Amino acid sequence: MSHFSMGGRKEEEESSDSDHRIKRRKPNPALNGGPKASPAGASPAPVKPNSFAARMMAKMGHVEGQGLGASGKGRLAPIDVQQRPQGAGLGAVKEKTKQAKEEEKREAAFRGEVLEDSEEEAKKRKKRLKEKRMTGISGAGTTPSKPKTKYRTAREIEAAADGLEVPNVLKSIIDATGSETKLLNGAAGLMTSYSTMVPSETEAEKIARRARRDLEAFAEEWETLSERKKYFELQESQMASEIVEEEDESRKVEDIIGVVQDLQGMSFETSGAESLISAWEEVTAKLEAMQLAYEGDIEGSALQEIAVATIHPLFKLAMADWEPLQKPIHLVPYLQRLSHILCIRPPSTDTQLALQDGVSYSKPQSKSTTAYETMLYTLWLPPVRSAITNDWDPHDPTALLALITSWQPLLPAFILTSLVDNLIVQRLTTALQAWSPQRTSKKHRNSSNQQPPHTYIFAWLPYLSSYHTSPTSSTGLLSTLRQKLKSILSTYPIEKPPPTGLTAWQPILTTTLTHILTRHLLPRLSAHLSTNLIIDPSDQDLTPLTQVLAWTSALFSASTTAHLLAAELFPKWHQTLHLWLTSAPNYDEIRQWFLWWKEQIPEEVRGHEVVEREWNRGLEMIGLALDLGDDVAGNLPPPPPLSSTTTNTNKLPTTIEPPMQKKEMLPETTFRDVVEDWCGAQSLLFVPLREADPGSGMPLFRITASASGGGRGRFSQGDVLWARGRGRGRVLACGVG
């Protein structure tokens, strides 16, 4: 049968083009005569085991009887479709099939949940709505019921309003407590309304309603007046207590006025010291009596101002000719006796904890000074400041310490801090900067500038702030001390004994002092041994070694000293021993020389493992020489060559002579000696750096005017001085002028 349309040939071409798609498209079972949708509750048709779908799912790992997914918790059966009747809309029938409900319950069981059926939920919802209607609670879409008016009898109104008396006339008008309105008559008793009465409100009921409303209004007004009466009674009691307190306060003020007038009437003879002391005793006794009488009322009252005003003239006279360093405890006993009335608090308790409503809080410090603090600031501080600036010697802290210790409990925190930080620390810093232990001339021999700083600084450490006492702080007193120690240890002559008192700073500076000694002193000791010590059995000079040991025994440990000797002494010692063994040796003299050298080393250093190793090397060399016999001159292995960083080989002897013979040796002047002499003439420091130039291997040193650093690294090669440039590996020739 041909298909005709209004489109003509075009539609025929489109139809022919889509024939192959129509043939491949599967028909809809619900529209065509194919398989029908399964009815409600019917299980779907089983999947054929050899079908294309079954084989594909088996390849993907599906096992028949298990759910979909990697865990097997998915669906067990294909989605079942339920057909609605012809013309029925959504909601006409139950959309979910039995198989879909069971599938949902099974998935909920995997999640650990319990899934309720929608029908059961609908039943519960209807039951809840019914219960709400039964209890009078309005549900969705219901109109709330009007609350029932509740009436009170006259007796109930009279009982609720305390003190209200209702007249008997009003009591016999109406009683609306029952299901019916009852009119009350005092003579006839209870009279029920007749059925023949007109349903409309009678005149008696109108009168009764008006009377009830008036009675309710009277009762409410009575309750309001009763509340106001209670409020006025409470206010009256409070005012009465305030009046009593005001009377007590007025009585105290009158007593204080009497005491003040008594104090004003006192006449003092202040012509001499004895009369001034007697005046202080009299005033202090009267103020003590006031302090005891009003002990609990001092805070927040004018008693402090009165006490300060009373002692102010005497205090001003006492400060006029007071010498703080000679009389450190002047007036302290009197002020201590009046500490409570003057409200004196130690500096450590300026911030106190108070208790309010069971919770502790910090009392804020007052932003203004008290009368007592103002008196101290204007009268006490100027003479003390003048004494510290002009009369006090910072090298003798005894007098000023006695003054500060005596007055510390009486001084406010800001005055004590001003004294210590602005005056005392400044004088101590000046004395520390002037410390010069290397002066030995007769002019400076007894100078206080040579006094060790710990003798006058340690006493002030408890009064200093934390930044002054921290060994790592970049500012403060200890920072100045560190810079001074670096400068002294970099310039102090090694030939002189070490300054006294350096080890006393170890508990305070801790590792900082060890770092300073290792950085600024130990390289100089090493250079001193390397330059000045010569091992000469014929005429041994131990002065350089003695000088170095005097420093190391006082400032360094035995281990540090042992490593220093192993680096600077024993290389020369082994070279001399080898030269002696290869030059017709006398082994008896060598043995005595060996034992003599062991006695020159301190016992605690002599037994160190590093030094013991060097002794054993010498014994091994002597034993090998004995074994070689006459062939020792050419076959004895030499010790390692001396390093140019630690030894000057030009100062070693070329031959070994008997110990008793003396030989005058003139050391050769090197270019480095010339540079060092020039630095000394120009007041510059020649500081070895304990490192070598990467290109030439020569030892580096720094020429600088400051002991704390500065200057470029330099080295000498031949008669030329080279300086390291800013670029990497760059060196430049330079002069010393």
VOMARPA-922382 format. One line per field, with one value per residue (C-alpha): residue number from 1; z, x, y. Coordinates in steps of 0.1 Angstrom, whole numbers, plus 2048, in hexadecimal, padded with zeros to 3 digits. Each point is the difference from the previous one (the first is absolute). Example, Ala and Ser with C-alpha at 12.3 -4.5 7.8 and 13.67 -1.06 7.14 Angstrom:
<rs>
i [1, 2]
Z [84E, 7F9]
X [87B, 80E]
Y [7D3, 822]
</rs>
This chain:
<rs>
i [1, 2, 3, 4, 5, 6, 7, 8, 9, 10, 11, 12, 13, 14, 15, 16, 17, 18, 19, 20, 21, 22, 23, 24, 25, 26, 27, 28, 29, 30, 31, 32, 33, 34, 35, 36, 37, 38, 39, 40, 41, 42, 43, 44, 45, 46, 47, 48, 49, 50, 51, 52, 53, 54, 55, 56, 57, 58, 59, 60, 61, 62, 63, 64, 65, 66, 67, 68, 69, 70, 71, 72, 73, 74, 75, 76, 77, 78, 79, 80, 81, 82, 83, 84, 85, 86, 87, 88, 89, 90, 91, 92, 93, 94, 95, 96, 97, 98, 99, 100, 101, 102, 103, 104, 105, 106, 107, 108, 109, 110, 111, 112, 113, 114, 115, 116, 117, 118, 119, 120, 121, 122, 123, 124, 125, 126, 127, 128, 129, 130, 131, 132, 133, 134, 135, 136, 137, 138, 139, 140, 141, 142, 143, 144, 145, 146, 147, 148, 149, 150, 151, 152, 153, 154, 155, 156, 157, 158, 159, 160, 161, 162, 163, 164, 165, 166, 167, 168, 169, 170, 171, 172, 173, 174, 175, 176, 177, 178, 179, 180, 181, 182, 183, 184, 185, 186, 187, 188, 189, 190, 191, 192, 193, 194, 195, 196, 197, 198, 199, 200, 201, 202, 203, 204, 205, 206, 207, 208, 209, 210, 211, 212, 213, 214, 215, 216, 217, 218, 219, 220, 221, 222, 223, 224, 225, 226, 227, 228, 229, 230, 231, 232, 233, 234, 235, 236, 237, 238, 239, 240, 241, 242, 243, 244, 245, 246, 247, 248, 249, 250, 251, 252, 253, 254, 255, 256, 257, 258, 259, 260, 261, 262, 263, 264, 265, 266, 267, 268, 269, 270, 271, 272, 273, 274, 275, 276, 277, 278, 279, 280, 281, 282, 283, 284, 285, 286, 287, 288, 289, 290, 291, 292, 293, 294, 295, 296, 297, 298, 299, 300, 301, 302, 303, 304, 305, 306, 307, 308, 309, 310, 311, 312, 313, 314, 315, 316, 317, 318, 319, 320, 321, 322, 323, 324, 325, 326, 327, 328, 329, 330, 331, 332, 333, 334, 335, 336, 337, 338, 339, 340, 341, 342, 343, 344, 345, 346, 347, 348, 349, 350, 351, 352, 353, 354, 355, 356, 357, 358, 359, 360, 361, 362, 363, 364, 365, 366, 367, 368, 369, 370, 371, 372, 373, 374, 375, 376, 377, 378, 379, 380, 381, 382, 383, 384, 385, 386, 387, 388, 389, 390, 391, 392, 393, 394, 395, 396, 397, 398, 399, 400, 401, 402, 403, 404, 405, 406, 407, 408, 409, 410, 411, 412, 413, 414, 415, 416, 417, 418, 419, 420, 421, 422, 423, 424, 425, 426, 427, 428, 429, 430, 431, 432, 433, 434, 435, 436, 437, 438, 439, 440, 441, 442, 443, 444, 445, 446, 447, 448, 449, 450, 451, 452, 453, 454, 455, 456, 457, 458, 459, 460, 461, 462, 463, 464, 465, 466, 467, 468, 469, 470, 471, 472, 473, 474, 475, 476, 477, 478, 479, 480, 481, 482, 483, 484, 485, 486, 487, 488, 489, 490, 491, 492, 493, 494, 495, 496, 497, 498, 499, 500, 501, 502, 503, 504, 505, 506, 507, 508, 509, 510, 511, 512, 513, 514, 515, 516, 517, 518, 519, 520, 521, 522, 523, 524, 525, 526, 527, 528, 529, 530, 531, 532, 533, 534, 535, 536, 537, 538, 539, 540, 541, 542, 543, 544, 545, 546, 547, 548, 549, 550, 551, 552, 553, 554, 555, 556, 557, 558, 559, 560, 561, 562, 563, 564, 565, 566, 567, 568, 569, 570, 571, 572, 573, 574, 575, 576, 577, 578, 579, 580, 581, 582, 583, 584, 585, 586, 587, 588, 589, 590, 591, 592, 593, 594, 595, 596, 597, 598, 599, 600, 601, 602, 603, 604, 605, 606, 607, 608, 609, 610, 611, 612, 613, 614, 615, 616, 617, 618, 619, 620, 621, 622, 623, 624, 625, 626, 627, 628, 629, 630, 631, 632, 633, 634, 635, 636, 637, 638, 639, 640, 641, 642, 643, 644, 645, 646, 647, 648, 649, 650, 651, 652, 653, 654, 655, 656, 657, 658, 659, 660, 661, 662, 663, 664, 665, 666, 667, 668, 669, 670, 671, 672, 673, 674, 675, 676, 677, 678, 679, 680, 681, 682, 683, 684, 685, 686, 687, 688, 689, 690, 691, 692, 693, 694, 695, 696, 697, 698, 699, 700, 701, 702, 703, 704, 705, 706, 707, 708, 709, 710, 711, 712, 713, 714, 715, 716, 717, 718, 719, 720, 721, 722, 723, 724, 725, 726, 727, 728, 729, 730, 731, 732, 733, 734, 735, 736, 737]
Z [800, 7F6, 818, 7F2, 811, 7F8, 7FF, 7DF, 7F5, 81C, 81A, 7EC, 800, 825, 807, 7EA, 811, 823, 7F7, 80D, 821, 804, 7FA, 81B, 81A, 818, 805, 821, 812, 810, 7DE, 7E9, 803, 810, 823, 819, 820, 81E, 817, 824, 815, 7E3, 7FE, 7E0, 7E6, 808, 7EB, 7E8, 80A, 7DC, 7F5, 7F3, 81F, 818, 7EE, 801, 825, 807, 7EF, 816, 81F, 808, 812, 7FD, 820, 80D, 7FD, 7E8, 808, 80C, 823, 7F4, 813, 7E1, 7F1, 7FD, 7E4, 7E3, 806, 800, 7EE, 80C, 7E7, 809, 7F3, 7E0, 808, 824, 80C, 818, 823, 7F6, 807, 815, 7EA, 813, 7F9, 81B, 7F1, 802, 825, 808, 7ED, 814, 822, 7F6, 7F7, 821, 813, 7F0, 80E, 822, 7FE, 803, 7E3, 808, 7E5, 7F3, 80A, 824, 800, 7F3, 81C, 81B, 7F2, 801, 823, 80C, 7F0, 811, 822, 7FB, 7F9, 81E, 818, 7F2, 7EF, 7DE, 7E3, 7DD, 7F1, 820, 811, 824, 81A, 814, 824, 81A, 817, 824, 81B, 824, 81E, 817, 81B, 7E7, 7F6, 825, 808, 7E3, 809, 822, 817, 7EA, 811, 7E8, 80C, 807, 7E6, 7E4, 80E, 7FC, 7DC, 7E9, 801, 7DE, 80B, 7F4, 7DF, 804, 80B, 824, 810, 825, 818, 824, 80D, 7E8, 7FC, 7E0, 7E4, 7DF, 7E0, 7F2, 7DF, 7F7, 802, 7E0, 7F1, 7FD, 81C, 81C, 813, 81F, 7EB, 7F2, 822, 80B, 7E2, 807, 825, 7F7, 7E8, 81A, 81A, 7E9, 7F9, 825, 807, 7E5, 80D, 823, 7F5, 7EF, 81E, 816, 7EA, 801, 826, 802, 7EA, 815, 820, 7F1, 7F4, 822, 811, 7E8, 806, 825, 7FE, 7EA, 81A, 81B, 7EA, 7F8, 825, 807, 7E4, 80D, 823, 7F2, 7EC, 81F, 813, 7E3, 800, 825, 7FA, 7E4, 815, 81B, 7E7, 7F4, 823, 804, 800, 7F8, 809, 7E2, 807, 806, 7F8, 822, 7FE, 7DD, 80D, 81D, 7E8, 7EA, 81F, 80A, 7DE, 7FA, 821, 7F8, 7DC, 80E, 817, 7E2, 7EC, 81B, 805, 7DC, 7F4, 7EA, 7F1, 7F2, 7DD, 7EB, 81B, 805, 81D, 7E9, 7F4, 824, 80C, 7E3, 806, 824, 7FA, 7E1, 812, 816, 7E2, 7EC, 81D, 803, 7DB, 7FF, 811, 7FB, 7F3, 7F1, 7FE, 824, 810, 7EB, 81A, 808, 807, 7F6, 822, 802, 7DD, 807, 81F, 7EA, 7E2, 804, 802, 7E4, 7EA, 7FA, 7EB, 7F6, 7DB, 7FC, 80C, 7EB, 7EC, 818, 7FD, 80D, 805, 7F3, 7FE, 806, 7E2, 803, 7EA, 7FD, 80F, 7E6, 809, 806, 7E4, 818, 81D, 824, 818, 810, 7DE, 7F5, 821, 7FA, 7DB, 808, 821, 803, 7DD, 7F8, 81C, 7F9, 7DB, 808, 817, 7E6, 7E4, 814, 81F, 7FA, 7F4, 7EC, 80A, 824, 800, 826, 809, 7E4, 805, 824, 7F5, 7E6, 817, 81C, 7EB, 7E7, 815, 801, 7DC, 7E4, 7E2, 7E8, 817, 806, 7DB, 7F7, 819, 7F5, 7DA, 7FB, 81A, 80F, 7E0, 7EE, 81A, 7FF, 7DA, 801, 819, 7EC, 7E0, 813, 80C, 7F5, 811, 7EA, 80E, 816, 803, 822, 7F7, 7FA, 818, 81B, 7E8, 805, 7DB, 806, 819, 7F2, 7F7, 812, 822, 7FB, 7E6, 811, 81D, 7E8, 7EC, 816, 7F9, 7DA, 7E5, 7ED, 7E0, 816, 80E, 7E1, 7F2, 7DD, 800, 7E5, 818, 825, 819, 7F7, 7DB, 809, 814, 7E3, 7E9, 81A, 805, 7DB, 7FE, 81D, 7F6, 7DD, 80C, 822, 800, 803, 812, 81E, 818, 7F7, 80F, 821, 803, 7DD, 80C, 819, 7E2, 7F6, 814, 7F0, 7DD, 7FE, 7DD, 7F3, 814, 7F2, 7DD, 806, 80E, 7E3, 7E6, 80C, 817, 7F5, 7DE, 810, 818, 7E3, 7EC, 81F, 803, 7DB, 7FD, 820, 80D, 7F3, 80A, 807, 817, 804, 80E, 804, 807, 80F, 804, 7E3, 80C, 824, 7F4, 7EC, 81C, 818, 7E9, 7F9, 824, 80A, 7E3, 7ED, 808, 800, 7DF, 7EE, 80D, 7F5, 7DD, 7FF, 80A, 7E7, 7E4, 809, 817, 7F7, 7DA, 809, 81B, 7E8, 7E6, 81A, 80C, 7DD, 7F9, 821, 7F8, 7DE, 80C, 814, 81E, 824, 80B, 825, 7F9, 7EB, 81C, 819, 7E7, 7FB, 825, 806, 7E6, 810, 821, 7EF, 7F6, 81B, 80F, 7F5, 7DC, 800, 805, 7E5, 7E4, 7E5, 813, 808, 7DB, 7F8, 81B, 7F1, 7DE, 80E, 811, 7E0, 7ED, 81B, 7FF, 7DA, 801, 819, 7E8, 7E2, 813, 7EA, 7E2, 813, 7EE, 7DE, 808, 81E, 7F1, 807, 812, 7ED, 7F4, 814, 7F4, 7F5, 812, 822, 7FE, 7F4, 7F3, 7FE, 826, 804, 808, 7E4, 817, 822, 81A, 823, 819, 815, 7E2, 7F6, 7DE, 7F7, 7E5, 7EE, 7F2, 7DC, 7F9, 7E8, 7EC, 818, 81D, 7EC, 7FB, 825, 80B, 7E8, 80E, 824, 7F6, 7F0, 81D, 7EB, 809, 7ED, 805, 7F2, 7F2, 805, 7DB, 7E0, 7DE, 7E8, 7E3, 810, 820, 814, 823, 800, 819, 804, 806, 811, 819, 812, 814, 7F7, 7DB, 7E0, 7E5, 7E4, 803, 7F5, 7FD, 7F9, 7E5, 7FD, 805, 7F2, 814, 7EF, 808, 7F7, 7E9, 801, 7E3, 805, 7FF, 7F8, 810, 7FD, 809, 81A, 815, 825, 7FD]
X [800, 80E, 804, 7F4, 804, 7FE, 826, 802, 821, 814, 7ED, 805, 826, 801, 7EB, 817, 81F, 7F4, 7F3, 81F, 7FD, 7DC, 808, 81B, 7EA, 7F0, 7DA, 7F2, 7EE, 7E7, 7F4, 804, 7F5, 820, 806, 7EA, 80C, 7FE, 7E2, 805, 812, 80B, 824, 813, 809, 821, 81E, 80B, 822, 80D, 7F2, 816, 7FA, 808, 820, 80A, 7F9, 813, 81F, 7FE, 800, 7DB, 7F5, 7DC, 7EC, 816, 7FA, 810, 820, 823, 7F3, 7E0, 7E9, 7EE, 7DF, 7F8, 7E6, 7F9, 7E9, 7DC, 7E6, 7DC, 7E5, 7E4, 7DD, 7F6, 7F9, 80C, 817, 81C, 7F7, 7E2, 812, 81E, 81E, 819, 800, 806, 822, 80B, 7F6, 813, 81E, 7FF, 7FE, 81D, 816, 7F6, 80A, 823, 803, 7F4, 7DE, 7DC, 7EA, 7DB, 7E6, 7EE, 7DE, 80B, 80D, 7DE, 7EE, 817, 7FA, 7DA, 802, 814, 7E7, 7E4, 811, 805, 7DB, 7F7, 816, 7F4, 821, 7F9, 80F, 806, 7E1, 7EB, 7F2, 80B, 7E5, 7F7, 80C, 7E5, 7FB, 807, 7ED, 80A, 7E9, 801, 810, 81C, 806, 801, 819, 816, 803, 811, 7F0, 7E2, 7DE, 7E2, 7DF, 7E4, 7EA, 818, 804, 7DA, 7FC, 80D, 811, 80B, 813, 7E8, 7F2, 7E3, 800, 7F4, 7F3, 807, 7E9, 809, 7DC, 7F2, 820, 806, 7E7, 802, 7F6, 7DE, 7FC, 7E6, 81B, 807, 821, 80C, 814, 7EB, 805, 80D, 81A, 80C, 803, 813, 817, 808, 806, 817, 815, 803, 80A, 81B, 80D, 800, 814, 81A, 804, 803, 81C, 812, 7FE, 80D, 81F, 807, 7FC, 81A, 818, 7FC, 806, 820, 80B, 7F9, 815, 81D, 7FE, 800, 820, 810, 7F7, 811, 81F, 800, 7FE, 81D, 814, 7F8, 80B, 821, 805, 7FA, 819, 81A, 7FA, 807, 821, 80A, 7F9, 815, 81C, 7FD, 804, 821, 81F, 822, 822, 815, 81F, 816, 802, 7F4, 7E1, 7F8, 802, 7E9, 7E7, 801, 7F9, 7E2, 7F1, 805, 7F0, 7E0, 7FE, 804, 7E3, 7EB, 80C, 7F5, 7DE, 7F7, 812, 7E3, 7F7, 822, 7FA, 7EC, 800, 814, 814, 81F, 7FF, 7FD, 81D, 816, 7F6, 80A, 823, 807, 810, 816, 809, 80B, 816, 810, 808, 810, 821, 7FE, 81E, 7F2, 821, 80A, 7DD, 7EF, 7E4, 7F7, 7DA, 7FA, 7F3, 7E6, 7F3, 7FE, 7EB, 7E8, 800, 7DB, 7F2, 818, 7F4, 824, 802, 820, 809, 7FA, 7DB, 7F5, 7E9, 7EB, 7E5, 7DE, 7E1, 7DE, 7E1, 817, 816, 824, 80B, 81E, 7FE, 80B, 81C, 7F6, 808, 807, 819, 7F4, 809, 81B, 810, 7FF, 812, 81C, 804, 803, 813, 812, 80C, 814, 81A, 803, 805, 81A, 813, 801, 80C, 81A, 80A, 7FC, 81D, 7F3, 81E, 7F4, 7DB, 7FD, 7F2, 7E6, 7F6, 7F8, 7EB, 7EC, 7FB, 7F3, 7E8, 7F5, 7E1, 7F5, 807, 7E6, 80A, 805, 818, 815, 801, 80A, 81D, 80D, 7FC, 808, 81A, 810, 803, 80E, 81B, 808, 802, 818, 816, 7FF, 80A, 81E, 80C, 824, 812, 81F, 80C, 81F, 811, 804, 7E7, 7E4, 80C, 7E7, 7E5, 7DC, 7FF, 814, 7E6, 7EF, 7DC, 7F0, 80A, 7E8, 7E6, 7F6, 7F0, 7E8, 7F4, 7E0, 7F5, 806, 7E6, 800, 810, 81E, 806, 7F9, 821, 7F1, 7F0, 80C, 7FC, 806, 81D, 80B, 800, 81A, 813, 802, 80E, 819, 80C, 804, 815, 816, 806, 809, 81A, 80C, 825, 805, 821, 7EC, 7EC, 7DB, 7E8, 7F1, 7DB, 7F9, 7F4, 7E8, 7EA, 7FC, 7DF, 7F0, 80E, 800, 808, 804, 821, 80D, 7F8, 812, 81F, 801, 7FB, 816, 81A, 808, 80D, 818, 80D, 806, 812, 815, 80C, 806, 814, 813, 806, 821, 809, 825, 810, 820, 7EE, 7DB, 7EB, 7DE, 7F3, 7E7, 7F3, 7FD, 7ED, 7E8, 7FB, 7F8, 7E2, 7F4, 801, 7EA, 7E8, 800, 7FA, 81C, 7F3, 802, 824, 80A, 7F3, 812, 821, 7FB, 7FB, 81C, 819, 804, 806, 81F, 80A, 7FF, 814, 81B, 800, 804, 81D, 811, 7FC, 80F, 81F, 815, 7E8, 808, 7E3, 805, 7FD, 7E1, 7F0, 807, 7F2, 7E1, 7F9, 807, 7E6, 7E6, 805, 7FA, 7DD, 7E5, 7F5, 7DB, 80C, 81D, 7E9, 7E7, 7FC, 80B, 820, 806, 7FE, 81B, 817, 7FB, 809, 821, 808, 7F8, 819, 81B, 7FA, 803, 820, 80E, 7F7, 810, 821, 81A, 7E8, 7E9, 80C, 7F2, 7E5, 7EC, 7DF, 7FB, 7E0, 7E6, 80B, 7F7, 7E1, 806, 7E1, 80D, 827, 81B, 81B, 81A, 802, 808, 824, 814, 817, 7FC, 81A, 804, 7E7, 819, 80F, 7F0, 7FC, 7F5, 7E6, 7F2, 7DE, 7FB, 7E7, 7E4, 7E8, 7E4, 814, 803, 7DA, 7F9, 818, 7EF, 7DE, 80C, 80D, 7DF, 7EB, 7F1, 7F9, 811, 7E7, 808, 7E0, 809, 7F9, 813, 7FB, 7F0, 817, 822, 7FC, 80F, 7F2, 7E8, 800, 7EC, 80C, 7E5, 7FC, 7E3, 803, 7DD, 807, 804, 81A, 807, 813, 825, 81E, 825, 813, 824, 803, 7DD, 7E0, 7E1, 7DC, 7E1, 7E9, 7DA, 7FD, 803, 824, 80D, 820, 811, 823, 800, 817, 802, 801]
Y [800, 821, 81D, 822, 821, 825, 801, 7EE, 7F1, 810, 7EC, 7E0, 806, 807, 7E1, 7EA, 80F, 7F6, 7DD, 7F0, 813, 7F6, 7DB, 801, 812, 7E8, 804, 80D, 7E3, 818, 80D, 7E2, 7DD, 7F4, 7F6, 813, 811, 7E9, 806, 80C, 7E6, 7EB, 7F7, 808, 7E6, 7EF, 808, 7E5, 7F3, 7FF, 821, 81C, 815, 7E3, 7F9, 825, 803, 7E0, 80E, 81E, 7EA, 7FE, 7E0, 7F6, 804, 81D, 825, 817, 813, 7F6, 7F9, 7EE, 817, 80D, 7F5, 7DC, 802, 818, 81D, 7F5, 815, 803, 809, 818, 7FC, 812, 825, 7FF, 81C, 801, 7F4, 7EC, 7DF, 7F7, 808, 7EB, 7DB, 7E6, 7F8, 825, 802, 7E1, 80E, 821, 7ED, 7EA, 81E, 811, 7E1, 802, 823, 7F6, 812, 7F5, 80B, 804, 7FB, 81F, 7F1, 7FC, 824, 80C, 7ED, 80F, 823, 7FC, 7F2, 81F, 818, 7EE, 802, 826, 805, 7EC, 814, 821, 809, 80F, 7EE, 80A, 811, 801, 81F, 804, 7FE, 81F, 7FE, 7FD, 81D, 7F9, 813, 805, 803, 81E, 7EB, 7F5, 824, 80A, 7E4, 809, 824, 801, 819, 808, 7FE, 7FA, 80E, 7E7, 812, 7F7, 7DD, 7F9, 80B, 7E4, 7DE, 7F4, 7E1, 7E6, 7F5, 818, 824, 803, 81F, 804, 811, 804, 7FB, 7E7, 7EB, 7EE, 806, 7EE, 810, 7F5, 7F0, 81A, 81B, 812, 7F4, 824, 810, 80C, 821, 7ED, 7EE, 821, 80E, 7E0, 802, 824, 7F9, 7E3, 816, 81B, 7E7, 7F2, 823, 808, 7E0, 808, 823, 7F2, 7E9, 81D, 815, 7E4, 7FB, 826, 7FF, 7E4, 814, 81F, 7EC, 7F1, 822, 80F, 7E5, 807, 825, 7F9, 7EB, 81B, 81A, 7EB, 7FC, 825, 808, 7E8, 810, 823, 7F5, 7F3, 820, 814, 7EB, 804, 825, 801, 7EC, 817, 81F, 7F0, 7FA, 823, 80D, 7EE, 817, 7F1, 80C, 7F7, 815, 7E1, 7DB, 7F5, 816, 7F3, 7DC, 808, 810, 7E1, 7EB, 815, 801, 7DB, 7F7, 815, 7F2, 7DD, 805, 80C, 7E3, 7E7, 811, 801, 7E1, 7F4, 822, 80B, 7F3, 819, 81B, 820, 7F2, 7FB, 824, 80C, 7EA, 80C, 824, 7FC, 7F2, 814, 81E, 7EA, 7EA, 81F, 80C, 7DE, 7FD, 823, 7F5, 7DB, 7ED, 7DF, 7ED, 809, 7FB, 7E5, 7F8, 824, 802, 7DC, 7F4, 81C, 7F9, 7DB, 806, 815, 7E8, 7F8, 823, 80B, 7E3, 7F5, 7E0, 7EE, 802, 7DA, 803, 81E, 7E8, 7ED, 7E6, 80A, 7EA, 80B, 7E9, 7E2, 808, 80E, 81C, 816, 823, 819, 818, 824, 817, 81D, 801, 802, 81C, 7EB, 7F6, 825, 80A, 7E6, 80A, 825, 7FF, 7DF, 7F8, 821, 7FB, 7DB, 807, 81B, 7E8, 7E4, 818, 814, 7ED, 7DB, 7EB, 7E2, 7EB, 801, 7F6, 7FD, 822, 802, 7DC, 808, 81D, 7ED, 7E2, 815, 815, 7E5, 7F6, 824, 80A, 7FF, 7EA, 81C, 812, 7E1, 7F8, 823, 7FF, 7DE, 803, 825, 807, 7E1, 7EC, 81E, 804, 7DB, 800, 81D, 7EE, 7E0, 812, 810, 7DE, 7FC, 7E4, 802, 821, 7F9, 822, 810, 81B, 7E7, 7E4, 809, 80D, 7F3, 7F9, 7E1, 7F2, 7E1, 808, 7E3, 810, 81C, 7F3, 7E0, 812, 813, 7E1, 7FA, 824, 800, 7F9, 7E0, 80F, 80C, 7DD, 7EA, 7F3, 800, 822, 819, 81D, 805, 7FE, 7DC, 809, 81C, 7E7, 7E7, 81B, 80B, 7DC, 7FB, 820, 7F7, 7DC, 80B, 81A, 7F5, 7F6, 7DB, 807, 80D, 7EB, 7FE, 819, 7F6, 7F9, 7F2, 7DE, 811, 808, 7DC, 7FA, 81E, 800, 7D9, 7F5, 824, 804, 7DF, 80C, 821, 7EF, 7E7, 81A, 81D, 7F1, 7DD, 80A, 819, 7E6, 7E9, 81B, 809, 7DC, 7FD, 820, 802, 7DC, 7F0, 7DD, 802, 7E5, 815, 81E, 7FA, 820, 7F6, 824, 7FE, 7DE, 80D, 81E, 7EC, 7E7, 81C, 80A, 7DC, 7F4, 81D, 802, 7DF, 7DC, 7E6, 7F2, 821, 805, 7DD, 806, 822, 7F0, 7E4, 819, 819, 7F1, 7DB, 805, 815, 7E7, 7E3, 813, 808, 7DB, 7F3, 819, 7F5, 7DB, 803, 815, 7E8, 7FE, 7FB, 7EB, 806, 826, 7F9, 7EC, 81C, 81A, 7EA, 7FD, 825, 80A, 7EA, 812, 822, 7F7, 803, 7DF, 804, 806, 7E7, 7E3, 80A, 7E6, 81A, 808, 7DB, 7F9, 819, 7F2, 7DD, 80D, 80E, 7DE, 7EE, 817, 7FA, 7DA, 800, 814, 7E6, 7E4, 811, 806, 810, 802, 818, 81F, 7F7, 7E7, 80F, 80C, 825, 80C, 813, 822, 81E, 813, 823, 80A, 7F6, 802, 817, 7E7, 81B, 800, 7DB, 7F7, 7F0, 7EC, 7F1, 808, 7F2, 80F, 812, 814, 820, 80E, 823, 7FF, 81E, 7FB, 80A, 81C, 7F6, 814, 7F6, 80F, 821, 800, 7F9, 81C, 818, 7F6, 807, 822, 809, 7F3, 7E5, 7DC, 7E3, 7E4, 7DC, 7F0, 7DB, 7F9, 7FF, 810, 7E6, 80A, 802, 7ED, 81D, 808, 81D, 81D, 820, 824, 814, 81C, 7EF, 7E0, 7F7, 7FB, 813, 800, 7E8, 7DF, 803, 7EA, 805, 7ED, 809, 826, 807, 806, 7F2, 809, 7EC, 814, 801, 7E8, 7DA, 7F5, 823, 80C, 822, 80B, 81C, 814, 807, 826]
</rs>
